[in-house]
Amino acid sequence: MMKVDASQPLSTTDGNSNFSIEQDPVERKNYLKDLWQSWNLIYLTHKYFDEKHWKLAFCSSSFDFLNKYPSTFLCYRTILFFLTTIDLIHGITITHPIQEWAIYFTHLTLLITFFSVLFQFLTTCRVNFFRGDKIVPRPYIQLIHMILIIISLGTGLVVSLVFWSIIYNPLIPAYYPKIIFDHGVLWLLVFIDIFLFTRLPIYMIDCVPLMIFAFLYGLFTILIFIFKLNLSKNRIGYVYQAFDLRQSPLRVIMQISFFIFLLPIGIIFLLWNFFRLRRSIDVKITNTKQESNENIVV
């Protein structure tokens, strides 16, 4: 069982950095002020915790009822890890030629998600089964873990929204279960993990890693066009038709620019609002507890 006192009031920062587990749990902030402050660069550069807050950040919940069942964290992440692993291996093995698998944005999202889920699984195992002074990963390991979570949540949401709003055709009688899983179900499972089973915040500045990932994929798309690479069947110089520079270069450049610069901000804004709502719930619970304690003292 996890030896984490998840019921204790949280400090807004840990002992080694200015990075918050949750924004101030005893104060409600103005929405616009909160939005502006979430662009602070420190929330991107100081994503690590000391021993006490590391456990609370990754293996406790803002919802008190979940903290009463600590084994739930390990069970959920074990199941999620095996589902993601099976999905990843199955997707790679059924793709021919094999290099075609790695060029699609959905598959790269799945790969990032796999590593994110792996980190979550290993972190939970570490909290449950390891003891000692060296249990906390080094700051750069925690930073990689957080970046993987951000990219996984962001790109997974992009894949889900694009598929169900643009690609999905209700006239097609059936889709493979794997397609449904990769284009929505997996993202939902990961979102549940981060939203319910961690106290990790999302800030607007977190759009930067998402922008970098989108930029690298956009650059990859342009290089495919320049060198007329044939990495996919019957597709020379492009992967997705929306990014085929041969058809309408100006329109495609605008779409790539939107994909790199505007879409990540919009996606993180949606996630920021979801997680801000979670903080508001946590604030309400915390304030209620404090008022009750004050009444008892009086």
C-alpha positions, 0 to 999 in steps of 0.5 A: 500500500502507498504510504502517502498522506493524501488527506493533508493540506497541500503546500503550493510549492515543494522545497526545491522549486516553484512548481505547484502540485495544485494552484493555491488550494485556499484561495480562489483566483480571478479567471483572467488573472489565473489564465495570465499567470499560467503563462509563467515560464517557471511552470515549464522549467520547474516540473519536479518535486521533493519526496513528499510532494512527488508521491502526492503529485503522481499517486494521490487524488484531488478527490478524497474518496479515491485516496481511501482506496490506494490500491486503485491507483496501481490496478488502474495503471497496470490495466492501462499499461497492458492495454497500451502495450498490446495495442502498440505491439499489435499496430506495429506487427500488422503494418506492412511495410513496417516503416509506414507505421512510424510516419502517421501522427496517430501512431506517433501519438500512440508511441508517446502515450505508451511512454507516458503510461509506462512512466505512470506505471513505473512511478506507481510501482516505485511508490508501492514497492520501494522504500528509502531515500533514493525513491524520488526520480531525479529532476530531469526524469520527472521533467521528461515524465511531465512532458510526455504526459502533456504531449500525450494528452494534447496530441491524443485530444487532437487525434480524437477531435479530428477523427470524430469531427472530420474523418468519421463517416456514419455511413460506413457500417463498422470500424475496427475496434482498434481504430475506435480505441486509438482515436478516442478510447485510449485518450479518455483512459489516459485523461482519467488517469491524470485527472482523477489519479494525480494532482498534476496541474496543466498550465497554458505555458505547457503548449510549448512542448506541444508546439515543438512536437507539432513543429517537428512533425510539420518539418517532417512533412515538408522534408517528405515533400522536398525529397519526394519520399515514398514512405506510404503506399501510393503517396509520394511527397506527402503523408496526409492529403491535408498537408500535400504541398503539391495541391495548394502550397499557400493553403497547406502552409497556412494549415501547417502554421495553424497546426503548429502555432494555434492548435496547441494553444487551443488544445492546452486551453481546453485542458487548462479549463478542465484541470482548473475546474478540478482545482476549484473542486479541490479548493471547495473541499479544502475550504469546507474542511478548514471551516469545519475545523475552525468551528470545532475549535471554536 
